[in-house]
Amino acid sequence: MQTQLRGALEMSAAMVISGTIGWFVVRSGQPLPDLLFWRCVFGAATLLVVCFALGLLRRGLTLRQFALAAFGGVALVVNWVLIFASFSHASISIATAVYNTQPFMLVALGALLLSERLTAMKAIWLCIAFAGVVLVAQAKSGGGAGGSSYFIGVLMALGAAFCYAVAALVAKKLDGIAPHLIALIQVCVGIVMLAPFANLKSLPADAATWGVHLAMGVIYTGLVFVLLYGALQKLSTPVAGALSFIYPLVAIGVDYVAFGQRLGALQVVGAAAILIAAAGMTFGWTLPGLPRRAPAAGKS
């Protein structure tokens, strides 16, 4: 019982912290390439210490395993770029809601690439989520952004969800490899990817900017990954899936409190459809009149 309680607290903390990242990115005022580059640098430093403390650095990887982890790192970094960029086009609330289509992306990729079974109920939840995305995409942003820019933000959030699903699929293929070690490889790949775009010729000269970069790397990357992976080892899939919905709820609440973002009626309906469908997929809910299936797998 104590182990489960600790896992629940770790998962909740990870989701609450993650739910504030949109606010932090927008308020930081830092160029996105710089913010992500230093996130990877300080995140790698944090995860290196964790991996060393856990004795994970002594475990060797095959070339195939390393290549898969690196490929997942590419997908993860592109995911970060797209979701953070989407905040300036759509609102944090809308981008986060659309981003939660990632379980469906993962199911679709599993069906296409791993021959995993796509049940009728999963297909129905997928259609409901798609309808939610359509409603969100056609709505006007309550924060004033609209037209093509708003639509681009929605597309960016969808692209981020797809890239996250790719990274999660890669992680499934690396079953048996410590997730902390996979994350370390991924952020190191991010350093290499983002270095050409970061402003390294003129490093920050003030403590506040370095504080922003440290927070992104140590708290929003290293600490969140450690809390999340630690929780997933202690919790059942249904409990972990339930607690993962803290993230979008916190993000929507923070967007409202910090930026006064008020969603329009269509946006509320669309976002609710996406989150309900994601919950239905996670917990294996069935609609009246349909046969009950085994619970679906939770988020990776």
Secondary structure, 3 states (H helix, E strand, C coil): CHHHHHHHHHHHHHHHHHHCHHHHHHHHCCCHHHHHHHHHHHHHHHHHHHHHHCCHHHCCCCHHHHHHHHHHHHHHHHHHHHHHHHCCCCCHHHHHHHHCCHHHHHHHHHHHHCCCCCCHHHHHHHHHHHHHHHHHHHCCCCCCCCHHHHHHHHHHHHHHHHHHHHHHHHHHHCCCCCHHHHHHHHHHHHHHHHCCCCCCCCCCCCHHHHHHHHHHHHHHHHHHHHHHHHHHCCCCHHHHHHHHCHHHHHHHHHHHHHHCCCCCHHHHHHHHHHHHHHHHHHHCCCCCCCCCCCCCCCCC
